[in-house]
């Protein structure tokens, strides 16, 4: 990526000094981190966001004159056999990714984290479908693919051995959401 194109991506003119450049980079990085953390848990949308972040990473490299650091993000590889362990592992991994995302200081790091988040969501959907397979799915027209089940509330209900009608309905919606997302791949 050329310098002029990189400046344009961050809304900088040719006269911007290094301090203005770093401020523009940090501002856009924070904005993207917030977008991902607040809006995106659908793997396809996360992967689309990775493409955009890649462009910002290249622009950041060009403007700062730094090489891309390779980040090793630990993926979720547990093999939970019960629902409680599954949700505990999922929540733990998501929390770790979100914390690392908020502390990340570059677009190349953000890119790796968003890729890992997408893989985590893919894995979550497979495991959820397997571990909750006796539930039927809700009607597809009632499903919002961006609205994930509240895993914290579900975990509490599972620990208490107390799945009520509302939580059963939410599980059925989640199964339908997962099925709908997997058909969109």
Residue frames as qw, qx, qy, qz and C-alpha x, y, z in Angstrom:
[[0.000, 0.891, 0.455, 0.000, 0.00, 0.00, 0.00],
 [0.414, 0.445, -0.020, 0.794, 1.33, 3.43, -0.92],
 [0.228, -0.197, -0.461, 0.835, 1.67, 6.25, 1.59],
 [0.265, -0.039, -0.139, -0.953, -0.96, 8.46, -0.05],
 [0.607, -0.245, -0.633, -0.414, -3.50, 5.64, -0.11],
 [0.513, -0.264, -0.698, 0.424, -2.73, 4.83, 3.55],
 [0.047, -0.104, -0.271, 0.956, -3.20, 8.47, 4.58],
 [0.427, -0.135, -0.370, -0.814, -6.48, 8.62, 2.70],
 [0.579, -0.277, -0.763, -0.079, -7.76, 5.52, 4.51],
 [0.415, -0.411, -0.571, 0.577, -7.24, 7.28, 7.85],
 [0.033, 0.921, 0.372, 0.109, -8.56, 10.62, 6.60],
 [0.486, -0.636, 0.104, 0.591, -5.15, 12.30, 6.76],
 [0.493, 0.868, -0.047, -0.033, -3.82, 14.88, 4.37],
 [0.787, 0.392, -0.228, 0.419, -0.23, 15.00, 3.11],
 [0.091, 0.681, -0.338, 0.644, 0.76, 17.56, 5.75],
 [0.793, -0.557, -0.050, -0.240, -0.25, 15.47, 8.76],
 [0.072, 0.652, -0.707, 0.265, 2.66, 14.93, 11.13],
 [0.416, 0.067, -0.901, 0.106, 3.45, 11.72, 13.00],
 [0.131, 0.103, 0.685, -0.709, 1.46, 12.73, 16.10],
 [0.588, 0.249, 0.015, -0.770, -1.67, 13.41, 14.00],
 [0.591, 0.238, -0.707, -0.309, -1.09, 10.15, 12.15],
 [0.231, 0.016, -0.911, 0.340, -0.79, 8.10, 15.33],
 [0.323, 0.173, 0.482, -0.795, -3.89, 9.80, 16.79],
 [0.647, 0.258, -0.263, -0.668, -5.90, 8.99, 13.64],
 [0.513, 0.165, -0.840, -0.069, -4.71, 5.37, 13.71],
 [0.061, -0.042, -0.831, 0.551, -5.52, 4.95, 17.41],
 [0.456, 0.193, 0.238, -0.836, -8.95, 6.57, 16.98],
 [0.692, 0.222, -0.445, -0.522, -9.92, 4.27, 14.11],
 [0.386, 0.133, -0.897, 0.169, -8.53, 1.23, 15.97],
 [0.155, 0.098, 0.690, -0.700, -10.65, 2.03, 19.03],
 [0.585, 0.238, -0.025, -0.775, -13.69, 2.58, 16.83],
 [0.649, 0.208, -0.664, -0.308, -13.28, -0.80, 15.11],
 [0.203, 0.062, -0.896, 0.389, -12.65, -2.60, 18.39],
 [0.346, 0.156, 0.492, -0.784, -15.88, -1.16, 19.79],
 [0.655, 0.241, -0.306, -0.648, -17.82, -2.14, 16.66],
 [0.540, 0.149, -0.826, -0.057, -16.62, -5.72, 16.89],
 [0.098, -0.014, -0.822, 0.561, -17.24, -5.97, 20.63],
 [0.362, 0.231, 0.403, -0.808, -20.72, -4.46, 20.49],
 [0.645, 0.385, -0.087, -0.654, -22.17, -5.71, 17.22],
 [0.649, 0.421, -0.571, -0.277, -20.50, -8.74, 15.73],
 [0.537, -0.319, 0.757, -0.193, -20.81, -12.32, 16.87],
 [0.869, 0.408, 0.214, -0.180, -21.79, -13.85, 13.53],
 [0.694, -0.267, 0.464, 0.482, -18.78, -15.59, 11.95],
 [0.530, 0.554, 0.439, 0.468, -19.54, -14.39, 8.41],
 [0.004, -0.976, -0.099, -0.193, -19.76, -10.77, 9.53],
 [0.578, -0.716, 0.288, 0.268, -16.58, -11.15, 11.56],
 [0.705, 0.030, 0.478, 0.523, -14.75, -12.49, 8.51],
 [0.327, 0.802, 0.308, 0.394, -15.99, -9.55, 6.46],
 [0.291, -0.954, 0.074, 0.004, -14.64, -7.24, 9.16],
 [0.744, -0.364, 0.358, 0.431, -11.25, -9.01, 8.94],
 [0.593, 0.482, 0.365, 0.532, -10.97, -7.95, 5.29],
 [0.013, 0.944, 0.091, 0.318, -11.43, -4.31, 6.28],
 [0.597, -0.764, 0.208, 0.127, -9.03, -4.61, 9.22],
 [0.811, 0.029, 0.317, 0.491, -6.42, -6.08, 6.87],
 [0.382, 0.733, 0.189, 0.530, -6.48, -2.88, 4.81],
 [0.307, -0.923, 0.083, -0.216, -6.06, -0.78, 7.95],
 [0.820, -0.438, 0.244, 0.274, -3.20, -3.03, 9.07],
 [0.699, 0.322, 0.259, 0.583, -1.37, -2.48, 5.77],
 [0.101, 0.865, 0.100, 0.482, -1.98, 1.27, 6.01],
 [0.585, -0.803, 0.113, -0.016, -0.77, 1.35, 9.60],
 [0.842, -0.140, 0.247, 0.458, 2.43, -0.47, 8.57],
 [0.507, 0.573, 0.219, 0.605, 3.05, 2.01, 5.78],
 [0.100, -0.896, -0.051, -0.430, 2.47, 5.09, 7.91],
 [0.641, -0.736, 0.216, -0.020, 4.38, 3.93, 10.98],
 [0.435, 0.676, -0.595, 0.028, 7.13, 2.20, 8.99],
 [0.475, -0.396, 0.732, -0.285, 6.90, -0.89, 11.17],
 [0.320, 0.096, -0.905, -0.262, 6.90, -4.56, 10.32],
 [0.750, -0.331, -0.199, -0.537, 3.82, -6.56, 11.22],
 [0.212, -0.368, 0.827, -0.369, 4.26, -8.42, 14.46],
 [0.565, -0.102, -0.757, -0.311, 2.95, -11.97, 14.40],
 [0.474, -0.329, 0.453, -0.680, 0.49, -12.59, 17.23],
 [0.326, -0.031, -0.944, -0.046, -0.21, -16.05, 18.52],
 [0.559, -0.229, 0.162, -0.780, -3.80, -16.19, 19.70],
 [0.135, -0.059, 0.975, -0.168, -4.71, -19.33, 21.59],
 [0.513, -0.127, -0.490, -0.694, -7.77, -20.90, 19.99],
 [0.678, -0.208, 0.436, -0.554, -10.54, -22.63, 21.89],
 [0.499, 0.288, -0.786, -0.225, -9.84, -26.31, 21.58],
 [0.385, -0.154, 0.757, -0.505, -11.63, -27.80, 24.57],
 [0.409, -0.087, -0.806, -0.418, -13.80, -30.84, 24.05],
 [0.383, -0.130, 0.537, -0.740, -16.56, -30.37, 26.61],
 [0.195, -0.142, -0.950, -0.200, -18.87, -33.33, 27.07],
 [0.110, -0.634, -0.727, 0.240, -21.55, -31.59, 29.08],
 [0.116, 0.835, 0.357, 0.401, -23.48, -28.35, 28.71],
 [0.416, -0.897, -0.037, 0.142, -22.15, -26.61, 31.80],
 [0.640, -0.362, 0.346, 0.583, -18.49, -27.20, 30.91],
 [0.452, 0.479, 0.492, 0.570, -19.22, -26.13, 27.33],
 [0.018, -0.923, -0.251, -0.290, -20.72, -22.79, 28.33],
 [0.550, -0.776, 0.105, 0.291, -18.06, -22.17, 30.98],
 [0.641, -0.113, 0.417, 0.634, -15.28, -22.78, 28.44],
 [0.316, 0.657, 0.450, 0.516, -17.04, -20.64, 25.82],
 [0.204, -0.960, -0.163, -0.101, -17.57, -17.72, 28.18],
 [0.632, -0.608, 0.215, 0.429, -14.00, -17.94, 29.46],
 [0.586, 0.109, 0.455, 0.662, -12.55, -17.92, 25.95],
 [0.160, 0.796, 0.394, 0.431, -14.79, -15.08, 24.75],
 [0.383, -0.916, -0.064, 0.106, -13.90, -13.01, 27.82],
 [0.651, -0.400, 0.316, 0.562, -10.19, -13.58, 27.22],
 [0.464, 0.388, 0.477, 0.637, -10.51, -12.56, 23.56],
 [0.034, -0.905, -0.323, -0.274, -12.50, -9.44, 24.42],
 [0.508, -0.808, 0.066, 0.290, -10.01, -8.38, 27.08],
 [0.616, -0.168, 0.418, 0.646, -7.09, -8.91, 24.72],
 [0.322, 0.639, 0.479, 0.508, -8.98, -6.99, 22.04],
 [0.183, -0.965, -0.175, -0.066, -9.48, -3.98, 24.29],
 [0.542, -0.707, 0.268, 0.367, -5.78, -4.04, 25.19],
 [0.736, 0.266, 0.398, 0.479, -4.59, -4.56, 21.60],
 [0.136, -0.761, 0.064, 0.631, -2.57, -1.71, 20.16],
 [0.003, 0.375, -0.617, -0.692, -2.44, -2.51, 16.45],
 [0.733, 0.297, -0.112, -0.602, -4.60, -3.50, 13.53],
 [0.520, 0.310, -0.790, -0.093, -2.53, -6.64, 12.93],
 [0.034, -0.038, 0.869, -0.492, -3.30, -7.77, 16.49],
 [0.544, 0.236, 0.304, -0.746, -6.98, -6.89, 16.05],
 [0.641, 0.331, -0.508, -0.471, -7.08, -8.89, 12.84],
 [0.341, 0.158, -0.917, 0.136, -5.80, -12.04, 14.58],
 [0.198, 0.095, 0.713, -0.666, -8.26, -11.56, 17.43],
 [0.624, 0.295, 0.044, -0.722, -11.25, -11.13, 15.12],
 [0.580, 0.277, -0.718, -0.267, -10.19, -14.23, 13.17],
 [0.166, 0.053, -0.912, 0.371, -10.03, -16.14, 16.44],
 [0.399, 0.178, 0.450, -0.779, -13.41, -14.77, 17.48],
 [0.673, 0.284, -0.324, -0.600, -14.93, -16.02, 14.21],
 [0.494, 0.183, -0.850, -0.001, -13.42, -19.48, 14.74],
 [0.072, 0.012, 0.777, -0.625, -14.68, -19.48, 18.33],
 [0.570, 0.220, 0.187, -0.769, -18.19, -18.69, 17.15],
 [0.656, 0.258, -0.599, -0.380, -18.02, -21.46, 14.54],
 [0.327, 0.112, -0.898, 0.271, -16.90, -23.94, 17.19],
 [0.284, 0.071, 0.558, -0.777, -19.56, -22.69, 19.62],
 [0.670, 0.202, -0.128, -0.703, -22.29, -23.31, 17.05],
 [0.613, 0.184, -0.756, -0.138, -21.15, -26.86, 16.37],
 [0.197, 0.027, -0.847, 0.492, -20.92, -27.70, 20.07],
 [0.408, 0.088, 0.346, -0.840, -24.22, -26.00, 20.94],
 [0.712, 0.174, -0.364, -0.575, -26.00, -27.96, 18.23],
 [0.553, 0.130, -0.820, 0.071, -24.46, -31.23, 19.48],
 [0.145, -0.010, -0.768, 0.623, -25.05, -30.68, 23.19],
 [0.391, 0.260, 0.398, -0.788, -28.61, -29.37, 22.84],
 [0.162, 0.091, -0.788, -0.586, -29.67, -31.74, 20.07],
 [0.015, -0.390, -0.917, 0.086, -32.87, -32.94, 21.75],
 [0.166, 0.591, 0.307, -0.728, -34.44, -29.51, 21.51],
 [0.504, 0.608, 0.542, 0.287, -36.46, -28.66, 18.43],
 [0.297, -0.028, 0.115, 0.947, -35.78, -25.50, 16.54],
 [0.231, 0.615, 0.355, -0.665, -37.97, -22.40, 16.42],
 [0.598, 0.689, 0.398, 0.100, -39.56, -21.33, 13.18],
 [0.604, 0.100, 0.162, 0.774, -36.94, -19.65, 10.95],
 [0.068, 0.715, 0.271, 0.641, -38.96, -16.45, 10.51],
 [0.532, -0.830, -0.147, -0.082, -38.74, -15.86, 14.26],
 [0.811, -0.274, 0.033, 0.516, -34.94, -15.91, 14.23],
 [0.140, 0.972, -0.188, 0.008, -32.59, -12.94, 14.27],
 [0.893, 0.211, -0.218, 0.332, -29.16, -14.24, 13.25],
 [0.279, 0.569, -0.357, 0.687, -27.42, -11.45, 15.17],
 [0.541, -0.563, 0.237, -0.578, -29.17, -12.18, 18.45],
 [0.503, 0.186, -0.822, 0.195, -27.21, -14.82, 20.35],
 [0.689, -0.561, -0.449, -0.091, -28.59, -16.53, 23.45],
 [0.233, -0.798, 0.385, -0.402, -27.54, -15.07, 26.82],
 [0.734, 0.143, -0.646, 0.152, -25.09, -17.80, 27.76],
 [0.039, 0.287, -0.622, 0.727, -24.66, -16.40, 31.28],
 [0.641, -0.111, 0.235, -0.723, -28.36, -16.85, 32.07],
 [0.878, 0.135, -0.386, -0.249, -28.40, -20.25, 30.41],
 [0.477, 0.295, -0.722, 0.405, -25.38, -21.35, 32.46],
 [0.257, -0.229, 0.543, -0.766, -27.06, -20.25, 35.69],
 [0.806, 0.001, 0.014, -0.591, -30.23, -22.17, 34.81],
 [0.807, 0.230, -0.543, -0.019, -28.23, -25.29, 33.91],
 [0.236, 0.311, -0.724, 0.568, -26.26, -25.13, 37.15],
 [0.426, -0.105, 0.481, -0.759, -29.50, -24.83, 39.11],
 [0.097, 0.154, 0.974, 0.133, -31.10, -27.63, 37.08],
 [0.215, 0.615, 0.548, -0.524, -33.92, -25.25, 36.31],
 [0.070, 0.029, 0.559, 0.826, -34.68, -24.77, 32.61],
 [0.358, 0.483, 0.530, -0.598, -38.01, -22.99, 32.40],
 [0.583, 0.625, 0.515, 0.059, -40.22, -22.46, 29.34],
 [0.180, 0.959, -0.113, -0.185, -38.54, -19.15, 28.50],
 [0.261, -0.641, 0.671, 0.266, -35.06, -20.70, 28.48],
 [0.621, 0.170, 0.751, 0.148, -36.30, -23.68, 26.48],
 [0.474, 0.831, 0.286, -0.049, -37.69, -21.23, 23.92],
 [0.003, 0.905, -0.367, -0.215, -34.36, -19.35, 23.85],
 [0.494, -0.306, 0.776, 0.246, -32.49, -22.63, 23.26],
 [0.603, 0.483, 0.627, 0.093, -34.86, -23.43, 20.39],
 [0.290, 0.949, 0.017, -0.126, -34.27, -19.94, 18.94],
 [0.239, -0.735, 0.581, 0.256, -30.51, -20.43, 19.25],
 [0.599, 0.016, 0.770, 0.220, -30.67, -23.77, 17.45],
 [0.520, 0.737, 0.429, 0.050, -32.70, -22.17, 14.65],
 [0.048, 0.952, -0.223, -0.205, -30.23, -19.23, 14.51],
 [0.421, -0.486, 0.711, 0.285, -27.31, -21.63, 14.23],
 [0.613, 0.308, 0.707, 0.174, -29.04, -23.68, 11.53],
 [0.382, 0.896, 0.217, -0.061, -29.85, -20.52, 9.59],
 [0.100, -0.869, 0.420, 0.241, -26.27, -19.25, 9.82],
 [0.518, -0.269, 0.767, 0.266, -24.83, -22.58, 8.75],
 [0.598, 0.553, 0.570, 0.106, -27.08, -22.59, 5.68],
 [0.219, 0.965, -0.006, -0.143, -25.75, -19.14, 4.73],
 [0.488, -0.575, 0.522, 0.398, -22.13, -20.36, 4.52]]
